[in-house]
Amino acid sequence: MSVPRTRLLDLMKVQCRIFSHTFNPEGLRLGNKVLRQRLKGPVLAAYYPRKISTLKDLRKAYSGPDGFEIPNDDHDDWEENHKIIKARGKGAPKKKRTAEESKKFKGKKR
Amino acid sequence: MSMFRAKKLDLGCFVNARVIRDHTKRKVFAEHEAERQALRYIIRNMELPARTRAQAQLELSQMHCYTRSTQISNRCTEGGKGRGVLRDFKMTRFNFRLNALKGLIPGVKKGIW
């Protein structure tokens, strides 16, 4: 027992309507495969990690003479250490302001 | 190209000129993808008049090269290198090794048998 082609086509039409496919019994090239593809742009654009705001940025934006006080442990540690070094006389030398001062120890030592 | 580049850097990983360029290309591609797909659909649709399809072909070929997906290449997020990048970890093989040995990559363990 064979089923007539028209009946099969009708069935296909209904199937396409239900599953929202394109009804294309002749197999024409309608370019629907392009429309079926998913957009991959958002995934590709998210490849590199974006900048996130750090505590440093927060401090830069809000702390100031009349802003909030945001504690900075690293800087406090540095300051304490710096004080100790200075007290031991191991700090950096004073900046030379004039040409004469900077010339004082220059030149060949005989 | 400079006209596509973001005015302010929005990257949180290793940054060099090539990473910025690739990032820019990615963003431009994402922006123009729908337009490109529409043109591709017109070109592939045999039902449409030949003239329309030829016009679409021209238009697609004359779009800026930054809007093409083939311009994008995966680069290392740790060192910006373009070769030997493991896709799953977005890192070159050496950076992957360093991070894996340090235990910074979840679920990765050195094989011993």
Backbone of each chain as ProteinMPNN parsed JSONL, in Angstrom:
{"seq_chain_A": "MSVPRTRLLDLMKVQCRIFSHTFNPEGLRLGNKVLRQRLKGPVLAAYYPRKISTLKDLRKAYSGPDGFEIPNDDHDDWEENHKIIKARGKGAPKKKRTAEESKKFKGKKR", "coords_chain_A": {"N_chain_A": [[0.846, -1.2, 0.0], [0.701, 2.08, -0.993], [1.381, 5.481, -0.095], [-0.14, 8.418, -1.265], [1.656, 11.147, -2.833], [0.8, 13.764, -2.448], [-0.53, 13.654, -0.083], [1.499, 13.077, 1.678], [2.946, 15.424, 1.417], [1.179, 17.249, 2.496], [1.175, 16.406, 5.105], [3.801, 17.011, 5.742], [3.728, 19.74, 5.545], [2.096, 20.472, 7.667], [3.656, 19.537, 9.731], [5.878, 21.218, 9.482], [4.678, 23.607, 10.115], [3.988, 23.27, 12.742], [6.458, 22.825, 14.05], [7.722, 25.117, 13.424], [9.392, 25.195, 11.046], [10.785, 25.824, 7.739], [8.732, 25.342, 4.971], [9.699, 23.492, 2.345], [9.495, 21.76, -0.157], [10.695, 21.276, -2.629], [13.328, 21.464, -2.235], [14.778, 23.853, -2.581], [17.365, 26.357, -2.596], [17.231, 28.385, -0.071], [18.614, 29.82, 1.726], [18.177, 29.477, 4.378], [19.7, 28.278, 6.244], [21.512, 30.076, 7.122], [19.978, 31.79, 8.612], [19.289, 30.129, 10.621], [21.546, 29.799, 12.106], [23.236, 30.503, 15.187], [23.925, 33.584, 16.87], [27.235, 34.424, 17.428], [28.638, 36.474, 18.399], [28.405, 37.824, 21.033], [29.57, 35.908, 22.746], [32.161, 35.699, 21.754], [33.026, 38.319, 22.125], [33.262, 38.429, 24.822], [35.644, 37.348, 25.566], [38.132, 38.315, 26.659], [38.911, 39.21, 30.04], [37.054, 41.78, 31.629], [37.75, 45.096, 32.882], [37.812, 45.433, 36.375], [36.652, 47.36, 39.137], [38.968, 48.38, 41.571], [40.134, 48.471, 45.026], [41.875, 50.512, 45.086], [40.984, 52.234, 43.094], [38.613, 53.032, 44.245], [39.526, 54.418, 46.445], [40.82, 56.471, 45.21], [38.719, 57.791, 44.05], [36.974, 58.554, 46.153], [38.246, 59.134, 48.65], [39.679, 61.858, 50.426], [40.409, 65.282, 51.438], [37.87, 66.171, 52.347], [36.391, 63.906, 52.144], [35.662, 60.398, 52.445], [37.367, 58.313, 54.819], [39.41, 55.875, 53.848], [40.843, 53.003, 54.933], [44.275, 52.05, 54.482], [46.183, 49.485, 54.59], [48.622, 48.578, 53.57], [49.989, 50.931, 52.945], [50.197, 52.068, 55.472], [51.853, 50.213, 56.759], [54.151, 50.577, 55.263], [54.765, 53.209, 55.909], [55.364, 53.0, 58.643], [57.587, 51.317, 58.611], [59.287, 52.928, 57.17], [59.708, 55.009, 58.948], [61.188, 53.727, 60.943], [63.498, 53.032, 59.541], [64.478, 55.569, 58.881], [65.042, 56.521, 61.443], [67.189, 54.948, 62.047], [68.999, 56.049, 60.461], [69.23, 55.178, 57.862], [67.875, 56.045, 55.69], [66.888, 57.446, 52.462], [69.188, 59.746, 50.882], [69.155, 63.35, 51.285], [67.483, 65.445, 48.944], [69.393, 67.142, 46.524], [69.473, 70.619, 46.131], [70.745, 72.798, 44.93], [73.22, 73.572, 42.355], [75.795, 73.651, 43.32], [75.769, 72.146, 45.651], [75.294, 69.609, 44.642], [77.592, 69.169, 43.301], [79.463, 68.683, 45.136], [80.564, 66.147, 45.964], [81.467, 65.112, 43.647], [83.508, 64.123, 40.797], [86.965, 63.09, 40.249], [88.537, 61.104, 42.693], [91.459, 61.713, 44.404]], "CA_chain_A": [[0.0, 0.0, 0.0], [1.537, 3.286, -1.053], [0.695, 6.716, 0.302], [0.045, 9.428, -2.33], [2.633, 12.206, -2.528], [0.122, 14.974, -1.965], [-0.849, 13.449, 1.329], [2.769, 13.229, 2.407], [3.288, 16.86, 1.42], [0.288, 17.89, 3.476], [1.694, 16.046, 6.432], [5.053, 17.766, 5.932], [3.349, 21.135, 5.744], [1.609, 20.594, 9.049], [4.837, 19.325, 10.576], [6.688, 22.431, 9.421], [3.967, 24.685, 10.807], [4.029, 23.013, 14.18], [7.817, 22.979, 14.579], [8.228, 26.363, 12.81], [10.419, 25.037, 10.015], [10.319, 26.357, 6.463], [8.208, 24.29, 4.084], [10.463, 23.626, 1.107], [9.523, 20.385, -0.668], [11.538, 21.119, -3.824], [14.744, 21.528, -1.836], [15.428, 25.05, -3.131], [18.324, 27.0, -1.687], [16.594, 29.619, 0.411], [19.518, 30.494, 2.665], [17.649, 29.416, 5.749], [20.706, 27.781, 7.182], [22.139, 31.266, 7.699], [19.075, 32.314, 9.641], [19.228, 29.18, 11.724], [22.776, 29.894, 12.91], [23.15, 31.383, 16.352], [24.905, 34.673, 16.869], [28.33, 34.066, 18.331], [29.345, 37.709, 18.754], [28.505, 38.082, 22.476], [30.518, 34.971, 23.365], [33.509, 36.078, 21.323], [33.393, 39.619, 22.698], [33.495, 38.277, 26.262], [36.836, 36.501, 25.731], [39.081, 38.909, 27.612], [38.244, 39.719, 31.25], [36.902, 43.238, 31.662], [38.334, 45.775, 34.036], [36.944, 45.543, 37.544], [37.168, 48.454, 39.966], [39.698, 47.885, 42.727], [40.104, 49.323, 46.211], [42.682, 51.684, 44.736], [40.093, 53.142, 42.356], [37.645, 53.544, 45.222], [40.244, 55.389, 47.27], [41.101, 57.612, 44.338], [37.475, 58.503, 43.753], [36.199, 59.041, 47.3], [38.965, 59.657, 49.804], [40.238, 63.19, 50.211], [40.309, 66.087, 52.649], [36.506, 66.215, 52.875], [35.684, 62.681, 51.757], [35.72, 59.299, 53.415], [38.69, 57.783, 55.145], [39.459, 54.443, 53.538], [42.13, 52.538, 55.469], [45.205, 51.433, 53.547], [47.129, 48.773, 55.451], [49.944, 48.513, 52.936], [50.638, 52.232, 53.078], [50.52, 52.234, 56.894], [53.034, 49.377, 57.007], [55.294, 51.242, 54.622], [55.091, 54.411, 56.683], [55.987, 52.562, 59.895], [58.901, 50.808, 58.244], [60.055, 54.098, 56.745], [60.092, 55.749, 60.172], [62.263, 52.947, 61.599], [64.707, 53.169, 58.708], [64.956, 56.96, 59.044], [65.595, 56.639, 62.79], [68.488, 54.286, 62.048], [69.878, 56.795, 59.565], [69.421, 54.415, 56.63], [66.946, 56.532, 54.676], [67.468, 58.007, 51.241], [69.801, 61.052, 51.143], [68.318, 64.509, 50.985], [67.576, 65.902, 47.56], [70.257, 68.317, 46.335], [68.67, 71.674, 45.521], [71.549, 73.709, 44.097], [74.272, 72.936, 41.572], [76.992, 73.549, 44.158], [75.596, 71.015, 46.57], [75.39, 68.343, 43.937], [78.957, 69.001, 42.806], [80.345, 68.533, 46.291], [81.315, 64.884, 46.054], [81.695, 64.573, 42.305], [84.869, 64.249, 40.286], [87.898, 62.013, 40.604], [89.132, 61.179, 44.03], [92.906, 61.452, 44.29]], "C_chain_A": [[0.87, 1.234, 0.0], [0.711, 4.52, -0.721], [0.895, 7.737, -0.816], [0.931, 10.594, -1.868], [1.977, 13.451, -1.938], [-0.189, 14.88, -0.471], [0.391, 13.637, 2.206], [3.163, 14.703, 2.536], [2.441, 17.611, 2.433], [0.784, 17.656, 4.891], [2.926, 16.879, 6.753], [4.753, 19.234, 6.243], [2.921, 21.377, 7.18], [2.767, 20.483, 10.024], [5.679, 20.608, 10.643], [6.027, 23.559, 10.197], [4.101, 24.517, 12.318], [5.413, 23.299, 14.748], [8.516, 24.238, 14.057], [9.497, 26.158, 11.985], [9.911, 25.701, 8.742], [9.896, 25.191, 5.573], [8.849, 24.449, 2.716], [10.602, 22.25, 0.457], [10.446, 20.198, -1.871], [13.034, 21.165, -3.485], [15.475, 22.706, -2.438], [16.391, 25.627, -2.097], [17.768, 28.349, -1.267], [17.459, 30.356, 1.432], [19.06, 30.425, 4.103], [18.669, 28.93, 6.756], [21.452, 28.952, 7.824], [21.289, 31.809, 8.839], [19.025, 31.402, 10.863], [20.452, 29.286, 12.643], [22.579, 30.842, 14.079], [24.199, 32.467, 16.249], [26.004, 34.347, 17.883], [29.104, 35.29, 18.802], [29.491, 37.925, 20.258], [29.516, 37.171, 23.174], [31.951, 35.375, 23.021], [33.961, 37.364, 21.99], [33.712, 39.515, 24.184], [34.757, 37.463, 26.548], [37.793, 37.058, 26.785], [38.334, 39.395, 28.849], [38.204, 41.24, 31.251], [37.489, 43.804, 32.933], [37.326, 45.792, 35.186], [37.524, 46.614, 38.45], [37.793, 47.873, 41.23], [39.551, 48.851, 43.894], [40.847, 50.632, 45.936], [41.822, 52.731, 44.019], [39.116, 53.821, 43.302], [38.277, 54.661, 46.037], [40.472, 56.678, 46.479], [39.852, 58.466, 44.164], [36.889, 59.197, 44.986], [37.003, 59.63, 48.451], [39.609, 60.992, 49.451], [40.12, 63.978, 51.486], [38.897, 66.128, 53.223], [35.687, 64.991, 52.459], [35.754, 61.643, 52.851], [37.168, 58.924, 53.684], [38.672, 56.28, 54.87], [40.82, 53.907, 53.968], [42.976, 51.828, 54.414], [46.324, 50.774, 54.349], [48.539, 48.776, 54.88], [50.704, 49.815, 53.135], [51.044, 52.48, 54.533], [51.771, 51.44, 57.269], [54.283, 50.053, 56.473], [55.744, 52.431, 55.45], [55.844, 54.049, 57.974], [57.433, 52.125, 59.648], [59.837, 51.965, 57.887], [60.569, 54.874, 57.947], [61.267, 55.059, 60.857], [63.574, 53.134, 60.853], [65.326, 54.542, 58.89], [65.655, 57.122, 60.396], [66.98, 56.001, 62.856], [69.478, 54.99, 61.123], [70.14, 56.068, 58.257], [68.506, 54.899, 55.502], [67.67, 57.07, 53.454], [68.091, 59.371, 51.548], [68.894, 62.183, 50.713], [68.549, 64.958, 49.553], [68.451, 67.15, 47.479], [69.472, 69.394, 45.593], [69.49, 72.555, 44.581], [72.654, 72.94, 43.389], [75.512, 72.699, 42.419], [76.949, 72.325, 45.063], [75.821, 69.7, 45.866], [76.798, 68.079, 43.443], [79.918, 68.544, 43.903], [81.212, 67.264, 46.272], [81.637, 64.305, 44.687], [83.149, 64.737, 41.907], [85.754, 63.136, 40.777], [88.424, 62.211, 42.021], [90.609, 60.833, 43.915], [93.511, 61.031, 45.622]], "O_chain_A": [[1.692, 1.417, 0.898], [-0.48, 4.599, -1.02], [2.024, 7.905, -1.277], [0.949, 10.967, -0.694], [2.527, 14.101, -1.049], [-0.124, 15.855, 0.277], [0.356, 14.241, 3.279], [3.633, 15.164, 3.576], [2.928, 18.496, 3.137], [0.811, 18.55, 5.736], [3.087, 17.383, 7.865], [5.41, 19.873, 7.066], [3.326, 22.349, 7.818], [2.855, 21.222, 11.004], [6.128, 21.02, 11.712], [6.696, 24.361, 10.848], [4.296, 25.479, 13.06], [5.54, 23.935, 15.795], [9.725, 24.409, 14.219], [10.513, 26.825, 12.179], [8.747, 26.095, 8.666], [10.607, 24.195, 5.443], [8.581, 25.419, 2.008], [11.669, 21.639, 0.502], [10.928, 19.092, -2.114], [13.885, 20.934, -4.343], [16.655, 22.599, -2.776], [16.247, 25.411, -0.893], [17.829, 29.325, -2.014], [17.064, 31.406, 1.939], [19.493, 31.211, 4.946], [18.527, 29.14, 7.961], [21.963, 28.832, 8.938], [21.798, 32.226, 9.88], [18.756, 31.842, 11.981], [20.392, 28.908, 13.813], [21.863, 31.839, 13.986], [25.238, 32.285, 15.614], [25.728, 34.037, 19.042], [30.1, 35.167, 19.515], [30.599, 38.187, 20.725], [30.229, 37.603, 24.079], [32.833, 35.392, 23.881], [35.122, 37.5, 22.376], [34.355, 40.4, 24.747], [34.922, 36.944, 27.652], [38.209, 36.341, 27.695], [37.235, 39.937, 28.728], [39.187, 41.902, 30.919], [37.696, 43.099, 33.92], [36.154, 46.119, 35.002], [38.742, 46.77, 38.53], [37.223, 46.992, 41.874], [38.929, 49.907, 43.773], [40.509, 51.693, 46.462], [41.912, 53.929, 44.288], [38.828, 55.012, 43.183], [37.664, 55.699, 46.289], [40.34, 57.79, 46.989], [39.917, 59.695, 44.133], [36.363, 60.305, 44.88], [36.52, 60.517, 49.154], [40.029, 61.215, 48.316], [39.769, 63.418, 52.524], [38.726, 66.123, 54.443], [34.457, 65.033, 52.427], [35.888, 61.965, 54.032], [38.062, 59.187, 52.881], [38.006, 55.516, 55.568], [41.845, 54.317, 53.423], [42.457, 51.101, 53.566], [47.291, 51.429, 54.737], [49.519, 48.952, 55.604], [51.895, 49.817, 53.447], [52.11, 53.037, 54.795], [52.634, 51.927, 57.998], [55.323, 50.098, 57.129], [56.937, 52.641, 55.67], [56.821, 54.7, 58.344], [58.357, 52.508, 60.366], [61.013, 51.974, 58.252], [61.71, 55.335, 57.967], [62.217, 55.71, 61.293], [64.622, 53.365, 61.456], [66.542, 54.673, 59.034], [66.702, 57.76, 60.498], [67.841, 56.444, 63.616], [70.637, 54.59, 61.011], [71.159, 56.308, 57.608], [68.38, 54.231, 54.476], [68.898, 57.138, 53.416], [67.571, 60.093, 52.399], [67.991, 62.008, 49.894], [69.656, 64.865, 49.022], [68.283, 68.091, 48.254], [68.876, 69.123, 44.55], [68.985, 73.006, 43.553], [72.986, 71.815, 43.761], [76.198, 71.688, 42.269], [77.923, 71.589, 45.22], [76.451, 68.789, 46.403], [77.175, 66.934, 43.191], [81.027, 68.084, 43.633], [82.416, 67.307, 46.526], [82.034, 63.145, 44.576], [83.923, 65.405, 42.592], [85.353, 62.331, 41.617], [88.707, 63.324, 42.465], [90.966, 59.779, 43.388], [94.712, 60.775, 45.702]]}, "seq_chain_B": "MSMFRAKKLDLGCFVNARVIRDHTKRKVFAEHEAERQALRYIIRNMELPARTRAQAQLELSQMHCYTRSTQISNRCTEGGKGRGVLRDFKMTRFNFRLNALKGLIPGVKKGIW", "coords_chain_B": {"N_chain_B": [[41.703, 49.247, 14.047], [41.829, 52.77, 14.647], [39.445, 54.143, 14.848], [37.594, 52.388, 15.798], [38.48, 51.702, 18.257], [38.163, 51.584, 21.827], [37.692, 54.487, 23.836], [38.48, 54.578, 26.413], [40.443, 52.322, 28.222], [39.229, 49.075, 28.673], [40.049, 46.661, 29.651], [40.886, 43.907, 31.739], [42.937, 42.163, 31.87], [46.243, 40.962, 30.932], [47.796, 43.469, 29.002], [48.64, 44.466, 25.786], [49.543, 45.998, 22.624], [48.614, 44.255, 20.692], [46.748, 42.695, 21.989], [44.818, 44.597, 22.624], [44.057, 45.28, 20.058], [42.923, 42.888, 19.139], [40.838, 42.624, 20.926], [39.309, 44.854, 20.256], [38.57, 44.119, 17.665], [36.915, 41.964, 18.219], [34.782, 43.197, 19.526], [33.811, 44.854, 17.505], [33.063, 42.994, 15.618], [30.98, 41.653, 16.978], [29.164, 43.68, 17.058], [28.453, 44.093, 14.373], [27.509, 41.69, 13.507], [24.862, 40.795, 13.043], [24.093, 42.271, 10.821], [25.85, 41.319, 8.897], [25.028, 38.644, 8.758], [22.48, 38.963, 7.746], [23.019, 39.95, 5.194], [24.37, 37.752, 4.204], [22.322, 35.926, 4.151], [20.672, 36.981, 2.16], [22.348, 36.688, -0.021], [22.554, 33.934, -0.239], [19.994, 33.131, -0.806], [18.223, 31.757, -3.319], [15.841, 32.457, -4.419], [15.513, 35.15, -4.543], [15.875, 38.119, -6.636], [18.564, 38.246, -9.04], [19.982, 40.58, -9.176], [19.646, 41.893, -6.718], [20.954, 40.074, -5.102], [23.54, 40.224, -6.061], [24.143, 42.817, -5.383], [24.079, 42.622, -2.624], [26.233, 40.938, -2.25], [28.331, 42.594, -3.038], [28.13, 44.574, -1.11], [28.667, 43.161, 1.212], [31.288, 42.381, 0.746], [32.502, 44.774, 0.829], [32.435, 45.625, 3.393], [34.028, 46.665, 6.467], [37.199, 45.207, 7.331], [37.468, 44.605, 10.009], [34.991, 43.76, 10.816], [34.818, 41.138, 10.314], [34.687, 37.702, 11.262], [36.857, 36.111, 10.959], [39.055, 37.572, 11.497], [39.514, 37.535, 14.118], [41.535, 36.262, 16.703], [42.476, 33.937, 19.163], [44.086, 35.055, 22.058], [46.651, 34.977, 24.595], [45.609, 35.513, 27.908], [47.269, 36.114, 29.923], [49.784, 36.71, 29.027], [49.561, 37.763, 26.507], [50.345, 36.39, 24.247], [50.15, 34.85, 20.977], [50.391, 32.303, 20.087], [50.179, 28.768, 20.704], [48.055, 28.754, 22.503], [45.902, 27.602, 24.953], [42.628, 26.8, 24.512], [40.618, 26.291, 26.391], [41.536, 27.416, 28.728], [42.387, 29.903, 28.103], [45.046, 30.637, 27.923], [48.604, 30.596, 27.336], [50.635, 27.654, 26.776], [52.76, 27.575, 28.559], [52.2, 29.51, 30.547], [49.895, 28.361, 31.436], [50.942, 26.046, 32.605], [52.492, 27.116, 34.698], [50.505, 28.374, 36.274], [48.894, 26.187, 36.821], [50.557, 24.525, 38.296], [50.882, 26.085, 40.501], [48.436, 25.826, 41.537], [46.302, 27.431, 40.881], [44.35, 27.077, 39.034], [41.222, 25.8, 39.01], [40.403, 22.377, 39.419], [42.48, 21.307, 37.98], [45.218, 19.185, 37.888], [48.467, 17.916, 38.448], [49.533, 15.195, 36.54], [50.323, 12.087, 37.848], [51.632, 8.906, 37.641]], "CA_chain_B": [[41.714, 50.647, 13.566], [41.657, 53.665, 15.8], [38.066, 54.639, 14.998], [36.809, 51.392, 16.518], [39.056, 51.446, 19.573], [37.483, 52.249, 22.941], [38.432, 55.666, 24.28], [39.08, 54.238, 27.704], [40.784, 50.902, 28.241], [38.289, 48.335, 29.513], [40.559, 45.299, 29.802], [41.393, 43.614, 33.077], [43.986, 41.146, 31.786], [47.493, 41.497, 30.374], [47.458, 44.361, 27.891], [49.583, 45.076, 24.869], [48.858, 46.534, 21.448], [47.931, 43.192, 19.939], [45.555, 42.288, 22.758], [43.82, 45.658, 22.441], [43.566, 45.171, 18.679], [42.046, 41.723, 19.042], [39.633, 42.942, 21.705], [38.53, 45.786, 19.426], [37.979, 43.361, 16.565], [35.825, 41.168, 18.766], [33.625, 44.046, 19.798], [33.27, 45.321, 16.225], [32.381, 41.844, 14.999], [29.717, 41.423, 17.676], [28.256, 44.778, 16.712], [28.017, 44.01, 12.98], [27.238, 40.305, 13.114], [23.501, 40.651, 12.517], [24.09, 42.854, 9.478], [26.576, 40.38, 8.032], [24.201, 37.455, 8.571], [21.371, 39.357, 6.863], [23.564, 40.002, 3.836], [24.669, 36.374, 3.809], [21.037, 35.293, 3.844], [20.233, 37.481, 0.847], [23.225, 36.115, -1.045], [22.301, 32.499, -0.396], [18.611, 32.863, -1.174], [18.129, 31.703, -4.781], [14.535, 32.971, -4.821], [15.596, 36.604, -4.727], [16.439, 38.48, -7.947], [20.031, 38.181, -9.132], [20.537, 41.915, -8.953], [19.675, 42.115, -5.263], [21.983, 39.221, -4.508], [24.848, 40.766, -6.443], [24.338, 44.025, -4.556], [24.397, 42.175, -1.266], [27.614, 40.421, -2.301], [29.235, 43.756, -3.071], [28.061, 45.257, 0.181], [29.352, 42.325, 2.198], [32.733, 42.384, 0.51], [33.044, 46.104, 1.099], [32.41, 45.951, 4.823], [35.379, 46.776, 7.026], [37.752, 43.887, 7.672], [37.299, 44.356, 11.447], [33.685, 43.162, 11.082], [34.876, 39.703, 9.967], [35.024, 36.843, 12.408], [38.153, 35.459, 10.713], [40.125, 38.455, 11.971], [39.682, 37.312, 15.557], [42.352, 35.116, 17.081], [42.574, 33.841, 20.616], [45.396, 35.417, 22.599], [46.833, 34.621, 26.003], [45.174, 36.596, 28.798], [48.317, 36.335, 30.926], [50.99, 37.263, 28.426], [49.275, 38.344, 25.208], [50.913, 35.629, 23.138], [49.154, 34.386, 20.02], [50.61, 30.902, 19.7], [50.171, 27.8, 21.787], [47.07, 29.161, 23.508], [44.907, 26.572, 25.255], [41.346, 27.487, 24.398], [39.81, 26.123, 27.602], [42.058, 28.209, 29.846], [42.747, 31.212, 27.534], [46.429, 30.861, 28.362], [49.595, 29.805, 26.594], [50.931, 26.395, 27.471], [53.68, 27.793, 29.681], [51.445, 30.191, 31.606], [48.98, 27.357, 31.985], [51.738, 25.17, 33.468], [52.84, 27.853, 35.918], [49.3, 28.553, 37.086], [48.393, 24.878, 37.258], [51.438, 24.026, 39.353], [50.606, 26.894, 41.697], [47.111, 25.449, 42.019], [45.364, 28.549, 40.69], [43.293, 26.689, 38.104], [40.43, 24.77, 39.658], [40.172, 21.12, 38.721], [43.647, 20.864, 37.214], [46.175, 18.559, 38.791], [49.557, 17.3, 37.707], [49.337, 13.758, 36.436], [51.396, 11.213, 38.338], [51.225, 7.504, 37.641]], "C_chain_B": [[41.281, 51.582, 14.688], [40.216, 54.12, 15.973], [37.193, 53.661, 15.769], [37.24, 51.269, 17.973], [38.298, 52.218, 20.649], [38.34, 53.408, 23.435], [39.145, 55.384, 25.599], [39.278, 52.727, 27.758], [39.854, 50.136, 29.185], [38.734, 46.897, 29.711], [41.129, 45.091, 31.192], [42.518, 42.602, 33.071], [45.292, 41.798, 31.345], [47.153, 42.326, 29.135], [48.703, 44.688, 27.087], [48.821, 45.439, 23.597], [48.04, 45.457, 20.745], [46.672, 42.698, 20.66], [44.447, 43.323, 22.57], [43.197, 45.551, 21.053], [42.562, 44.023, 18.562], [40.727, 41.98, 19.775], [38.716, 43.867, 20.91], [37.83, 45.043, 18.296], [36.789, 42.54, 17.039], [34.57, 42.009, 18.97], [32.97, 44.513, 18.501], [32.514, 44.191, 15.536], [31.011, 41.613, 15.642], [28.682, 42.472, 17.278], [27.647, 44.583, 15.322], [27.57, 42.623, 12.557], [25.86, 40.151, 12.463], [23.424, 41.149, 11.075], [24.742, 41.884, 8.48], [25.715, 39.158, 7.737], [23.04, 37.765, 7.629], [21.846, 39.374, 5.41], [23.848, 38.591, 3.317], [23.39, 35.624, 3.419], [20.567, 35.71, 2.453], [21.05, 36.821, -0.262], [22.871, 34.654, -1.306], [20.891, 32.167, -0.854], [18.448, 32.936, -2.69], [16.808, 32.274, -5.289], [14.59, 34.454, -5.144], [16.201, 36.923, -6.094], [17.958, 38.561, -7.911], [20.67, 39.516, -8.804], [20.687, 42.205, -7.458], [20.817, 41.323, -4.633], [23.368, 39.749, -4.842], [25.178, 41.999, -5.614], [24.753, 43.65, -3.144], [25.826, 41.649, -1.197], [28.619, 41.557, -2.236], [29.309, 44.402, -1.699], [28.829, 44.478, 1.252], [30.861, 42.387, 2.014], [33.342, 43.738, 0.811], [32.933, 46.52, 2.562], [33.834, 45.951, 5.358], [35.895, 45.418, 7.478], [37.605, 43.576, 9.16], [35.964, 43.713, 11.766], [33.671, 41.668, 10.755], [35.266, 38.873, 11.165], [36.4, 36.21, 12.223], [39.325, 36.311, 11.193], [40.453, 38.179, 13.439], [40.586, 36.114, 15.79], [42.504, 35.113, 18.593], [43.985, 34.185, 21.068], [45.433, 35.085, 24.089], [46.407, 35.791, 26.882], [46.24, 36.927, 29.846], [49.531, 37.007, 30.311], [50.789, 37.833, 27.031], [49.806, 37.572, 24.014], [49.81, 35.046, 22.252], [49.313, 32.929, 19.634], [50.608, 30.006, 20.924], [49.201, 28.162, 22.891], [46.069, 28.024, 23.716], [43.545, 27.242, 25.354], [40.551, 27.438, 25.702], [40.245, 27.057, 28.718], [42.46, 29.612, 29.416], [44.173, 31.604, 27.915], [47.376, 30.107, 27.448], [49.991, 28.61, 27.434], [51.83, 26.616, 28.67], [52.983, 28.488, 30.846], [50.46, 29.233, 32.266], [49.725, 26.475, 32.976], [52.047, 25.845, 34.797], [51.641, 27.957, 36.857], [48.785, 27.233, 37.637], [49.249, 24.344, 38.405], [51.216, 24.793, 40.646], [49.247, 26.547, 42.295], [46.077, 26.537, 41.857], [44.209, 28.189, 39.76], [42.49, 25.552, 38.727], [40.275, 23.526, 38.792], [41.34, 20.621, 37.911], [44.706, 20.368, 38.185], [47.259, 17.909, 37.954], [49.389, 15.789, 37.726], [50.543, 12.99, 36.942], [50.889, 9.785, 38.285], [52.435, 6.609, 37.523]], "O_chain_B": [[40.478, 51.226, 15.551], [39.791, 54.445, 17.081], [36.169, 54.05, 16.332], [36.48, 50.799, 18.819], [37.849, 53.343, 20.43], [39.568, 53.32, 23.45], [40.242, 55.876, 25.861], [38.393, 51.956, 27.387], [39.708, 50.501, 30.352], [37.906, 46.009, 29.916], [41.771, 45.978, 31.755], [43.01, 42.214, 34.13], [45.434, 43.02, 31.378], [46.321, 41.927, 28.321], [49.707, 45.136, 27.641], [47.614, 45.221, 23.499], [46.932, 45.704, 20.269], [45.676, 42.335, 20.033], [43.283, 42.97, 22.381], [41.987, 45.706, 20.883], [41.495, 44.17, 17.966], [39.652, 41.605, 19.307], [37.498, 43.684, 20.892], [36.661, 45.292, 18.0], [35.778, 42.434, 16.344], [33.458, 41.598, 18.638], [31.745, 44.566, 18.396], [31.456, 44.408, 14.944], [30.014, 41.405, 14.949], [27.489, 42.186, 17.175], [26.469, 44.87, 15.112], [27.281, 42.395, 11.382], [25.716, 39.459, 11.455], [22.78, 40.536, 10.223], [24.242, 41.671, 7.376], [25.673, 38.685, 6.601], [22.661, 36.928, 6.81], [21.163, 38.877, 4.514], [23.6, 38.28, 2.152], [23.378, 34.81, 2.496], [20.118, 34.876, 1.667], [20.514, 36.445, -1.305], [22.887, 34.194, -2.448], [20.622, 31.033, -1.251], [18.52, 34.013, -3.281], [16.678, 32.547, -6.482], [13.79, 34.95, -5.937], [16.943, 36.116, -6.653], [18.556, 38.899, -6.89], [21.756, 39.578, -8.228], [21.72, 42.697, -7.004], [21.54, 41.814, -3.766], [24.267, 39.724, -4.001], [26.318, 42.206, -5.198], [25.642, 44.26, -2.549], [26.539, 41.878, -0.22], [29.605, 41.507, -1.501], [30.383, 44.73, -1.195], [29.539, 45.053, 2.077], [31.618, 42.439, 2.983], [34.549, 43.849, 1.025], [33.296, 47.639, 2.924], [34.728, 45.326, 4.787], [35.128, 44.579, 7.95], [37.615, 42.407, 9.544], [35.791, 43.171, 12.857], [32.642, 41.007, 10.897], [36.08, 39.293, 11.987], [37.042, 35.818, 13.197], [40.454, 35.828, 11.284], [41.522, 38.54, 13.932], [40.426, 35.073, 15.152], [42.644, 36.164, 19.219], [44.962, 33.669, 20.525], [44.402, 34.936, 24.744], [46.798, 36.931, 26.632], [46.115, 37.914, 30.571], [50.229, 37.776, 30.973], [51.737, 38.335, 26.427], [49.725, 38.051, 22.883], [48.697, 34.783, 22.707], [48.466, 32.375, 18.933], [50.978, 30.418, 22.023], [49.467, 27.918, 24.068], [45.461, 27.544, 22.759], [43.335, 28.136, 26.173], [39.894, 28.409, 26.076], [39.435, 27.45, 29.557], [42.833, 30.431, 30.255], [44.455, 32.769, 28.192], [47.001, 29.098, 26.852], [49.725, 28.552, 28.634], [51.694, 25.935, 29.686], [53.158, 28.098, 32.0], [50.223, 29.282, 33.473], [49.215, 26.183, 34.057], [51.894, 25.256, 35.867], [51.733, 27.675, 38.052], [48.302, 27.161, 38.767], [48.728, 23.78, 39.367], [51.339, 24.244, 41.74], [48.945, 26.928, 43.425], [45.089, 26.579, 42.591], [43.208, 28.903, 39.7], [43.021, 24.463, 38.947], [40.046, 23.617, 37.586], [41.221, 19.611, 37.216], [45.043, 21.033, 39.164], [46.987, 17.407, 36.864], [49.138, 15.184, 38.768], [51.666, 13.229, 36.499], [49.825, 9.485, 38.827], [52.299, 5.386, 37.505]]}, "name": "protein", "num_of_chains": 2, "seq": "MSVPRTRLLDLMKVQCRIFSHTFNPEGLRLGNKVLRQRLKGPVLAAYYPRKISTLKDLRKAYSGPDGFEIPNDDHDDWEENHKIIKARGKGAPKKKRTAEESKKFKGKKRMSMFRAKKLDLGCFVNARVIRDHTKRKVFAEHEAERQALRYIIRNMELPARTRAQAQLELSQMHCYTRSTQISNRCTEGGKGRGVLRDFKMTRFNFRLNALKGLIPGVKKGIW"}
